[in-house]
Amino acid sequence: MGELLKQLQEWIKDRESEHLEFKEAKVRYDFEELTRYCAAIANEGGGKIILGISHKRPRKVVGTSAFNDLERTKAGLIERLHLRVEVDEISHPDGRVLVFNVPSRPLGMAIQFKGAYWMRGGEDLVPMTPDLLKRIFAETGPDFSAEISPKATMADLDTRAIDNFRRRWLRKSENPALENLSTEQLLTDAELILDGNITYAALILFGSRQALGKYLGQAEVIFEYRSSEASIPCQQREEYRLGFFQFMDDIWNKVNLRNEMQHFEDGLFIWDIPTFNEVVVREAILNAVAHRDYRLPGSTFVKQFPRKMEIVSPGGFPPGITPENILWKQMPRNRRIAEVLAKCGLVERSGQGVNRMFEECIKESKPWPSFAGSDDYQVVVTLRGEVQDPQFLRFLEKVGKEKLASFTTMDFLILDLINREEPIPAQLRPRLPHLVDHGVVEKVGRGKGVRHIIARQFYRFLGKKGVYTRKRGLDRETNKMLLFKHIQDNRKEGSRLQELMQVLPACSRGQIQGLLKELEKEGRVHHVGATRGALWFPR
């Protein structure tokens, strides 16, 4: 737990704020109170609540016995807040510490618990003021899906689609009272009917073909299949101009008809992986339905090819959302639709659907979902089905299901980037200590030259110990020997730093300068000149 312990010491030095809270919780901590603090921290933009730390400064670790079943605790927080709060369990010499990492609320939404939207007020938690809530809800502009369709009536909604919604909401909420509600009351409770009037959200989710044709013709999803990316005419086309709850399973079945299974064998290990993962495809279609701009006239397209799929929806990304930050920021364009889909468990209001898409692609060693081609007028999501590295599947198998269940989307992204030898972006780096402490990743080098590789045990498991040695690089003395040999071989003209960096391409400029200083202290080399123009000679 070395890296996390170091981070903990830094957090302990910080002052409490709306983003950082410490609690002793030596024996237990009330779950309702934890949930309130998580809601408040999320409403303030995200942060941490740390249990097992003394409240008064100078703080120290006192240990906590609270929340022994962390998976159950995390599930409870998701159920109450619709936010995925990750937990790090740190074994400190003075006791167990729990760090709850709370994400920020989605743009345009405040997190509610027990009838109030909580925030920090001095040392206490207080409900948000109406003025502050108004500013938050105004971040996204008006919600088209919550507006009234002036001429629509109950007769325009499909009863089978509503029954499908009722069953799913009943199963998700475990509230038996939903079974006996009238259709009007059910939709009123879901805020799909307002004062007896039908909202556009109700039409989009449950509308009949005739009703959508009259009132909202653009609420249509078109499925197309082409046998090759070069093919202009499609081999199959299906137009779904009806409420989403009437066709959401049928469109997946269309995709699955031509969902080739990819077969891999490696010794005793056998995998059969579908080209298109059901979770990923369903999430991509759900996102298109929930977040497209229904004020624009175009249809949503689902275009399937043998190894690729494109989901194209009208309207660019919501304000503040880009392909670069889509994993870290969420903002539902059609909040009423997103809330209804969350009620029946189809999506999480916190926007975790995109996270799930990335996680599932990484678990199957497929390329990440791409948003290339998106602009101010459309969002394009491209899913590629090729399994890139079957060995990575074995690596994940060795990590184990239990450990993987505790990993965040950030953890999976880091593992995939390390496996592909790509740099780790700044917003992911805070999770590296977690992976190091779990023995999945190793830290190599010092200072600015630090890098991370997959841990030795997994290369041994894969029978690729030589690859591990190559990726880790040579030890310090061997590196010094190689530098010294190059300097000896070029004793007449001398060796510049630039060419010495070519001798050890895995080392940074700073690391090589450090090795040269050691050789100089040992009396084996000396330099003539200063800075980058210096020449190195053997003594």
Secondary structure as a PSIPRED ss2 file (coil, helix, strand):
# PSIPRED VFORMAT (PSIPRED V4.0)

   1 M C   1.000  0.000  0.000
   2 G H   0.000  1.000  0.000
   3 E H   0.000  1.000  0.000
   4 L H   0.000  1.000  0.000
   5 L H   0.000  1.000  0.000
   6 K H   0.000  1.000  0.000
   7 Q H   0.000  1.000  0.000
   8 L H   0.000  1.000  0.000
   9 Q H   0.000  1.000  0.000
  10 E H   0.000  1.000  0.000
  11 W H   0.000  1.000  0.000
  12 I H   0.000  1.000  0.000
  13 K H   0.000  1.000  0.000
  14 D C   1.000  0.000  0.000
  15 R C   1.000  0.000  0.000
  16 E C   1.000  0.000  0.000
  17 S E   0.000  0.000  1.000
  18 E C   1.000  0.000  0.000
  19 H C   1.000  0.000  0.000
  20 L E   0.000  0.000  1.000
  21 E E   0.000  0.000  1.000
  22 F E   0.000  0.000  1.000
  23 K E   0.000  0.000  1.000
  24 E C   1.000  0.000  0.000
  25 A C   1.000  0.000  0.000
  26 K C   1.000  0.000  0.000
  27 V C   1.000  0.000  0.000
  28 R C   1.000  0.000  0.000
  29 Y C   1.000  0.000  0.000
  30 D C   1.000  0.000  0.000
  31 F H   0.000  1.000  0.000
  32 E H   0.000  1.000  0.000
  33 E H   0.000  1.000  0.000
  34 L H   0.000  1.000  0.000
  35 T H   0.000  1.000  0.000
  36 R H   0.000  1.000  0.000
  37 Y H   0.000  1.000  0.000
  38 C H   0.000  1.000  0.000
  39 A H   0.000  1.000  0.000
  40 A H   0.000  1.000  0.000
  41 I H   0.000  1.000  0.000
  42 A H   0.000  1.000  0.000
  43 N H   0.000  1.000  0.000
  44 E C   1.000  0.000  0.000
  45 G C   1.000  0.000  0.000
  46 G C   1.000  0.000  0.000
  47 G E   0.000  0.000  1.000
  48 K E   0.000  0.000  1.000
  49 I E   0.000  0.000  1.000
  50 I E   0.000  0.000  1.000
  51 L E   0.000  0.000  1.000
  52 G C   1.000  0.000  0.000
  53 I E   0.000  0.000  1.000
  54 S C   1.000  0.000  0.000
  55 H C   1.000  0.000  0.000
  56 K C   1.000  0.000  0.000
  57 R C   1.000  0.000  0.000
  58 P C   1.000  0.000  0.000
  59 R C   1.000  0.000  0.000
  60 K C   1.000  0.000  0.000
  61 V E   0.000  0.000  1.000
  62 V C   1.000  0.000  0.000
  63 G C   1.000  0.000  0.000
  64 T C   1.000  0.000  0.000
  65 S C   1.000  0.000  0.000
  66 A C   1.000  0.000  0.000
  67 F C   1.000  0.000  0.000
  68 N C   1.000  0.000  0.000
  69 D C   1.000  0.000  0.000
  70 L H   0.000  1.000  0.000
  71 E H   0.000  1.000  0.000
  72 R H   0.000  1.000  0.000
  73 T H   0.000  1.000  0.000
  74 K H   0.000  1.000  0.000
  75 A H   0.000  1.000  0.000
  76 G H   0.000  1.000  0.000
  77 L H   0.000  1.000  0.000
  78 I H   0.000  1.000  0.000
  79 E H   0.000  1.000  0.000
  80 R H   0.000  1.000  0.000
  81 L H   0.000  1.000  0.000
  82 H C   1.000  0.000  0.000
  83 L C   1.000  0.000  0.000
  84 R C   1.000  0.000  0.000
  85 V C   1.000  0.000  0.000
  86 E E   0.000  0.000  1.000
  87 V E   0.000  0.000  1.000
  88 D E   0.000  0.000  1.000
  89 E E   0.000  0.000  1.000
  90 I E   0.000  0.000  1.000
  91 S E   0.000  0.000  1.000
  92 H E   0.000  0.000  1.000
  93 P C   1.000  0.000  0.000
  94 D C   1.000  0.000  0.000
  95 G E   0.000  0.000  1.000
  96 R E   0.000  0.000  1.000
  97 V E   0.000  0.000  1.000
  98 L E   0.000  0.000  1.000
  99 V E   0.000  0.000  1.000
 100 F E   0.000  0.000  1.000
 101 N E   0.000  0.000  1.000
 102 V E   0.000  0.000  1.000
 103 P C   1.000  0.000  0.000
 104 S C   1.000  0.000  0.000
 105 R C   1.000  0.000  0.000
 106 P C   1.000  0.000  0.000
 107 L C   1.000  0.000  0.000
 108 G C   1.000  0.000  0.000
 109 M C   1.000  0.000  0.000
 110 A C   1.000  0.000  0.000
 111 I C   1.000  0.000  0.000
 112 Q E   0.000  0.000  1.000
 113 F E   0.000  0.000  1.000
 114 K C   1.000  0.000  0.000
 115 G C   1.000  0.000  0.000
 116 A E   0.000  0.000  1.000
 117 Y E   0.000  0.000  1.000
 118 W E   0.000  0.000  1.000
 119 M E   0.000  0.000  1.000
 120 R E   0.000  0.000  1.000
 121 G E   0.000  0.000  1.000
 122 G C   1.000  0.000  0.000
 123 E C   1.000  0.000  0.000
 124 D E   0.000  0.000  1.000
 125 L E   0.000  0.000  1.000
 126 V E   0.000  0.000  1.000
 127 P E   0.000  0.000  1.000
 128 M C   1.000  0.000  0.000
 129 T C   1.000  0.000  0.000
 130 P H   0.000  1.000  0.000
 131 D H   0.000  1.000  0.000
 132 L H   0.000  1.000  0.000
 133 L H   0.000  1.000  0.000
 134 K H   0.000  1.000  0.000
 135 R H   0.000  1.000  0.000
 136 I H   0.000  1.000  0.000
 137 F H   0.000  1.000  0.000
 138 A H   0.000  1.000  0.000
 139 E H   0.000  1.000  0.000
 140 T H   0.000  1.000  0.000
 141 G C   1.000  0.000  0.000
 142 P C   1.000  0.000  0.000
 143 D C   1.000  0.000  0.000
 144 F H   0.000  1.000  0.000
 145 S H   0.000  1.000  0.000
 146 A H   0.000  1.000  0.000
 147 E C   1.000  0.000  0.000
 148 I E   0.000  0.000  1.000
 149 S C   1.000  0.000  0.000
 150 P C   1.000  0.000  0.000
 151 K C   1.000  0.000  0.000
 152 A C   1.000  0.000  0.000
 153 T C   1.000  0.000  0.000
 154 M H   0.000  1.000  0.000
 155 A H   0.000  1.000  0.000
 156 D H   0.000  1.000  0.000
 157 L E   0.000  0.000  1.000
 158 D C   1.000  0.000  0.000
 159 T H   0.000  1.000  0.000
 160 R H   0.000  1.000  0.000
 161 A H   0.000  1.000  0.000
 162 I H   0.000  1.000  0.000
 163 D H   0.000  1.000  0.000
 164 N H   0.000  1.000  0.000
 165 F H   0.000  1.000  0.000
 166 R H   0.000  1.000  0.000
 167 R H   0.000  1.000  0.000
 168 R H   0.000  1.000  0.000
 169 W H   0.000  1.000  0.000
 170 L H   0.000  1.000  0.000
 171 R H   0.000  1.000  0.000
 172 K H   0.000  1.000  0.000
 173 S H   0.000  1.000  0.000
 174 E C   1.000  0.000  0.000
 175 N C   1.000  0.000  0.000
 176 P H   0.000  1.000  0.000
 177 A H   0.000  1.000  0.000
 178 L H   0.000  1.000  0.000
 179 E H   0.000  1.000  0.000
 180 N H   0.000  1.000  0.000
 181 L C   1.000  0.000  0.000
 182 S C   1.000  0.000  0.000
 183 T H   0.000  1.000  0.000
 184 E H   0.000  1.000  0.000
 185 Q H   0.000  1.000  0.000
 186 L H   0.000  1.000  0.000
 187 L H   0.000  1.000  0.000
 188 T H   0.000  1.000  0.000
 189 D H   0.000  1.000  0.000
 190 A C   1.000  0.000  0.000
 191 E C   1.000  0.000  0.000
 192 L C   1.000  0.000  0.000
 193 I E   0.000  0.000  1.000
 194 L E   0.000  0.000  1.000
 195 D C   1.000  0.000  0.000
 196 G C   1.000  0.000  0.000
 197 N E   0.000  0.000  1.000
 198 I E   0.000  0.000  1.000
 199 T E   0.000  0.000  1.000
 200 Y H   0.000  1.000  0.000
 201 A H   0.000  1.000  0.000
 202 A H   0.000  1.000  0.000
 203 L H   0.000  1.000  0.000
 204 I H   0.000  1.000  0.000
 205 L H   0.000  1.000  0.000
 206 F H   0.000  1.000  0.000
 207 G E   0.000  0.000  1.000
 208 S C   1.000  0.000  0.000
 209 R H   0.000  1.000  0.000
 210 Q H   0.000  1.000  0.000
 211 A H   0.000  1.000  0.000
 212 L H   0.000  1.000  0.000
 213 G H   0.000  1.000  0.000
 214 K H   0.000  1.000  0.000
 215 Y H   0.000  1.000  0.000
 216 L C   1.000  0.000  0.000
 217 G C   1.000  0.000  0.000
 218 Q C   1.000  0.000  0.000
 219 A C   1.000  0.000  0.000
 220 E C   1.000  0.000  0.000
 221 V E   0.000  0.000  1.000
 222 I E   0.000  0.000  1.000
 223 F E   0.000  0.000  1.000
 224 E E   0.000  0.000  1.000
 225 Y E   0.000  0.000  1.000
 226 R C   1.000  0.000  0.000
 227 S C   1.000  0.000  0.000
 228 S C   1.000  0.000  0.000
 229 E C   1.000  0.000  0.000
 230 A C   1.000  0.000  0.000
 231 S C   1.000  0.000  0.000
 232 I C   1.000  0.000  0.000
 233 P C   1.000  0.000  0.000
 234 C C   1.000  0.000  0.000
 235 Q C   1.000  0.000  0.000
 236 Q E   0.000  0.000  1.000
 237 R E   0.000  0.000  1.000
 238 E E   0.000  0.000  1.000
 239 E E   0.000  0.000  1.000
 240 Y E   0.000  0.000  1.000
 241 R C   1.000  0.000  0.000
 242 L C   1.000  0.000  0.000
 243 G C   1.000  0.000  0.000
 244 F H   0.000  1.000  0.000
 245 F H   0.000  1.000  0.000
 246 Q H   0.000  1.000  0.000
 247 F H   0.000  1.000  0.000
 248 M H   0.000  1.000  0.000
 249 D H   0.000  1.000  0.000
 250 D H   0.000  1.000  0.000
 251 I H   0.000  1.000  0.000
 252 W H   0.000  1.000  0.000
 253 N H   0.000  1.000  0.000
 254 K H   0.000  1.000  0.000
 255 V H   0.000  1.000  0.000
 256 N H   0.000  1.000  0.000
 257 L H   0.000  1.000  0.000
 258 R C   1.000  0.000  0.000
 259 N C   1.000  0.000  0.000
 260 E C   1.000  0.000  0.000
 261 M E   0.000  0.000  1.000
 262 Q E   0.000  0.000  1.000
 263 H E   0.000  0.000  1.000
 264 F E   0.000  0.000  1.000
 265 E E   0.000  0.000  1.000
 266 D E   0.000  0.000  1.000
 267 G C   1.000  0.000  0.000
 268 L C   1.000  0.000  0.000
 269 F E   0.000  0.000  1.000
 270 I E   0.000  0.000  1.000
 271 W E   0.000  0.000  1.000
 272 D E   0.000  0.000  1.000
 273 I E   0.000  0.000  1.000
 274 P E   0.000  0.000  1.000
 275 T C   1.000  0.000  0.000
 276 F C   1.000  0.000  0.000
 277 N C   1.000  0.000  0.000
 278 E H   0.000  1.000  0.000
 279 V H   0.000  1.000  0.000
 280 V H   0.000  1.000  0.000
 281 V H   0.000  1.000  0.000
 282 R H   0.000  1.000  0.000
 283 E H   0.000  1.000  0.000
 284 A H   0.000  1.000  0.000
 285 I H   0.000  1.000  0.000
 286 L H   0.000  1.000  0.000
 287 N H   0.000  1.000  0.000
 288 A H   0.000  1.000  0.000
 289 V H   0.000  1.000  0.000
 290 A H   0.000  1.000  0.000
 291 H H   0.000  1.000  0.000
 292 R C   1.000  0.000  0.000
 293 D C   1.000  0.000  0.000
 294 Y C   1.000  0.000  0.000
 295 R C   1.000  0.000  0.000
 296 L C   1.000  0.000  0.000
 297 P C   1.000  0.000  0.000
 298 G C   1.000  0.000  0.000
 299 S C   1.000  0.000  0.000
 300 T E   0.000  0.000  1.000
 301 F E   0.000  0.000  1.000
 302 V E   0.000  0.000  1.000
 303 K E   0.000  0.000  1.000
 304 Q E   0.000  0.000  1.000
 305 F C   1.000  0.000  0.000
 306 P C   1.000  0.000  0.000
 307 R C   1.000  0.000  0.000
 308 K E   0.000  0.000  1.000
 309 M E   0.000  0.000  1.000
 310 E E   0.000  0.000  1.000
 311 I E   0.000  0.000  1.000
 312 V E   0.000  0.000  1.000
 313 S E   0.000  0.000  1.000
 314 P E   0.000  0.000  1.000
 315 G C   1.000  0.000  0.000
 316 G C   1.000  0.000  0.000
 317 F C   1.000  0.000  0.000
 318 P C   1.000  0.000  0.000
 319 P C   1.000  0.000  0.000
 320 G C   1.000  0.000  0.000
 321 I C   1.000  0.000  0.000
 322 T C   1.000  0.000  0.000
 323 P C   1.000  0.000  0.000
 324 E C   1.000  0.000  0.000
 325 N C   1.000  0.000  0.000
 326 I C   1.000  0.000  0.000
 327 L C   1.000  0.000  0.000
 328 W C   1.000  0.000  0.000
 329 K C   1.000  0.000  0.000
 330 Q C   1.000  0.000  0.000
 331 M C   1.000  0.000  0.000
 332 P C   1.000  0.000  0.000
 333 R C   1.000  0.000  0.000
 334 N C   1.000  0.000  0.000
 335 R H   0.000  1.000  0.000
 336 R H   0.000  1.000  0.000
 337 I H   0.000  1.000  0.000
 338 A H   0.000  1.000  0.000
 339 E H   0.000  1.000  0.000
 340 V H   0.000  1.000  0.000
 341 L H   0.000  1.000  0.000
 342 A H   0.000  1.000  0.000
 343 K H   0.000  1.000  0.000
 344 C C   1.000  0.000  0.000
 345 G C   1.000  0.000  0.000
 346 L C   1.000  0.000  0.000
 347 V C   1.000  0.000  0.000
 348 E C   1.000  0.000  0.000
 349 R C   1.000  0.000  0.000
 350 S C   1.000  0.000  0.000
 351 G C   1.000  0.000  0.000
 352 Q H   0.000  1.000  0.000
 353 G H   0.000  1.000  0.000
 354 V H   0.000  1.000  0.000
 355 N H   0.000  1.000  0.000
 356 R H   0.000  1.000  0.000
 357 M H   0.000  1.000  0.000
 358 F H   0.000  1.000  0.000
 359 E H   0.000  1.000  0.000
 360 E H   0.000  1.000  0.000
 361 C H   0.000  1.000  0.000
 362 I H   0.000  1.000  0.000
 363 K H   0.000  1.000  0.000
 364 E C   1.000  0.000  0.000
 365 S C   1.000  0.000  0.000
 366 K C   1.000  0.000  0.000
 367 P C   1.000  0.000  0.000
 368 W C   1.000  0.000  0.000
 369 P C   1.000  0.000  0.000
 370 S E   0.000  0.000  1.000
 371 F C   1.000  0.000  0.000
 372 A C   1.000  0.000  0.000
 373 G C   1.000  0.000  0.000
 374 S C   1.000  0.000  0.000
 375 D C   1.000  0.000  0.000
 376 D C   1.000  0.000  0.000
 377 Y C   1.000  0.000  0.000
 378 Q E   0.000  0.000  1.000
 379 V E   0.000  0.000  1.000
 380 V E   0.000  0.000  1.000
 381 V E   0.000  0.000  1.000
 382 T E   0.000  0.000  1.000
 383 L E   0.000  0.000  1.000
 384 R E   0.000  0.000  1.000
 385 G C   1.000  0.000  0.000
 386 E C   1.000  0.000  0.000
 387 V C   1.000  0.000  0.000
 388 Q C   1.000  0.000  0.000
 389 D C   1.000  0.000  0.000
 390 P H   0.000  1.000  0.000
 391 Q H   0.000  1.000  0.000
 392 F H   0.000  1.000  0.000
 393 L H   0.000  1.000  0.000
 394 R H   0.000  1.000  0.000
 395 F H   0.000  1.000  0.000
 396 L H   0.000  1.000  0.000
 397 E H   0.000  1.000  0.000
 398 K H   0.000  1.000  0.000
 399 V H   0.000  1.000  0.000
 400 G C   1.000  0.000  0.000
 401 K H   0.000  1.000  0.000
 402 E H   0.000  1.000  0.000
 403 K H   0.000  1.000  0.000
 404 L H   0.000  1.000  0.000
 405 A H   0.000  1.000  0.000
 406 S C   1.000  0.000  0.000
 407 F C   1.000  0.000  0.000
 408 T C   1.000  0.000  0.000
 409 T H   0.000  1.000  0.000
 410 M H   0.000  1.000  0.000
 411 D H   0.000  1.000  0.000
 412 F H   0.000  1.000  0.000
 413 L H   0.000  1.000  0.000
 414 I H   0.000  1.000  0.000
 415 L H   0.000  1.000  0.000
 416 D H   0.000  1.000  0.000
 417 L H   0.000  1.000  0.000
 418 I H   0.000  1.000  0.000
 419 N H   0.000  1.000  0.000
 420 R C   1.000  0.000  0.000
 421 E C   1.000  0.000  0.000
 422 E C   1.000  0.000  0.000
 423 P C   1.000  0.000  0.000
 424 I C   1.000  0.000  0.000
 425 P C   1.000  0.000  0.000
 426 A C   1.000  0.000  0.000
 427 Q C   1.000  0.000  0.000
 428 L C   1.000  0.000  0.000
 429 R H   0.000  1.000  0.000
 430 P H   0.000  1.000  0.000
 431 R H   0.000  1.000  0.000
 432 L H   0.000  1.000  0.000
 433 P H   0.000  1.000  0.000
 434 H H   0.000  1.000  0.000
 435 L H   0.000  1.000  0.000
 436 V H   0.000  1.000  0.000
 437 D H   0.000  1.000  0.000
 438 H C   1.000  0.000  0.000
 439 G C   1.000  0.000  0.000
 440 V C   1.000  0.000  0.000
 441 V E   0.000  0.000  1.000
 442 E E   0.000  0.000  1.000
 443 K E   0.000  0.000  1.000
 444 V E   0.000  0.000  1.000
 445 G C   1.000  0.000  0.000
 446 R C   1.000  0.000  0.000
 447 G H   0.000  1.000  0.000
 448 K H   0.000  1.000  0.000
 449 G H   0.000  1.000  0.000
 450 V C   1.000  0.000  0.000
 451 R E   0.000  0.000  1.000
 452 H E   0.000  0.000  1.000
 453 I E   0.000  0.000  1.000
 454 I E   0.000  0.000  1.000
 455 A C   1.000  0.000  0.000
 456 R H   0.000  1.000  0.000
 457 Q H   0.000  1.000  0.000
 458 F H   0.000  1.000  0.000
 459 Y H   0.000  1.000  0.000
 460 R H   0.000  1.000  0.000
 461 F H   0.000  1.000  0.000
 462 L C   1.000  0.000  0.000
 463 G C   1.000  0.000  0.000
 464 K C   1.000  0.000  0.000
 465 K H   0.000  1.000  0.000
 466 G H   0.000  1.000  0.000
 467 V H   0.000  1.000  0.000
 468 Y H   0.000  1.000  0.000
 469 T H   0.000  1.000  0.000
 470 R H   0.000  1.000  0.000
 471 K H   0.000  1.000  0.000
 472 R H   0.000  1.000  0.000
 473 G C   1.000  0.000  0.000
 474 L C   1.000  0.000  0.000
 475 D C   1.000  0.000  0.000
 476 R H   0.000  1.000  0.000
 477 E H   0.000  1.000  0.000
 478 T H   0.000  1.000  0.000
 479 N H   0.000  1.000  0.000
 480 K H   0.000  1.000  0.000
 481 M H   0.000  1.000  0.000
 482 L H   0.000  1.000  0.000
 483 L H   0.000  1.000  0.000
 484 F H   0.000  1.000  0.000
 485 K H   0.000  1.000  0.000
 486 H H   0.000  1.000  0.000
 487 I H   0.000  1.000  0.000
 488 Q H   0.000  1.000  0.000
 489 D H   0.000  1.000  0.000
 490 N C   1.000  0.000  0.000
 491 R C   1.000  0.000  0.000
 492 K C   1.000  0.000  0.000
 493 E C   1.000  0.000  0.000
 494 G C   1.000  0.000  0.000
 495 S E   0.000  0.000  1.000
 496 R E   0.000  0.000  1.000
 497 L H   0.000  1.000  0.000
 498 Q H   0.000  1.000  0.000
 499 E H   0.000  1.000  0.000
 500 L H   0.000  1.000  0.000
 501 M H   0.000  1.000  0.000
 502 Q H   0.000  1.000  0.000
 503 V H   0.000  1.000  0.000
 504 L C   1.000  0.000  0.000
 505 P C   1.000  0.000  0.000
 506 A C   1.000  0.000  0.000
 507 C C   1.000  0.000  0.000
 508 S C   1.000  0.000  0.000
 509 R H   0.000  1.000  0.000
 510 G H   0.000  1.000  0.000
 511 Q H   0.000  1.000  0.000
 512 I H   0.000  1.000  0.000
 513 Q H   0.000  1.000  0.000
 514 G H   0.000  1.000  0.000
 515 L H   0.000  1.000  0.000
 516 L H   0.000  1.000  0.000
 517 K H   0.000  1.000  0.000
 518 E H   0.000  1.000  0.000
 519 L H   0.000  1.000  0.000
 520 E H   0.000  1.000  0.000
 521 K H   0.000  1.000  0.000
 522 E C   1.000  0.000  0.000
 523 G C   1.000  0.000  0.000
 524 R C   1.000  0.000  0.000
 525 V E   0.000  0.000  1.000
 526 H E   0.000  0.000  1.000
 527 H E   0.000  0.000  1.000
 528 V E   0.000  0.000  1.000
 529 G C   1.000  0.000  0.000
 530 A C   1.000  0.000  0.000
 531 T H   0.000  1.000  0.000
 532 R H   0.000  1.000  0.000
 533 G H   0.000  1.000  0.000
 534 A C   1.000  0.000  0.000
 535 L E   0.000  0.000  1.000
 536 W E   0.000  0.000  1.000
 537 F E   0.000  0.000  1.000
 538 P E   0.000  0.000  1.000
 539 R C   1.000  0.000  0.000
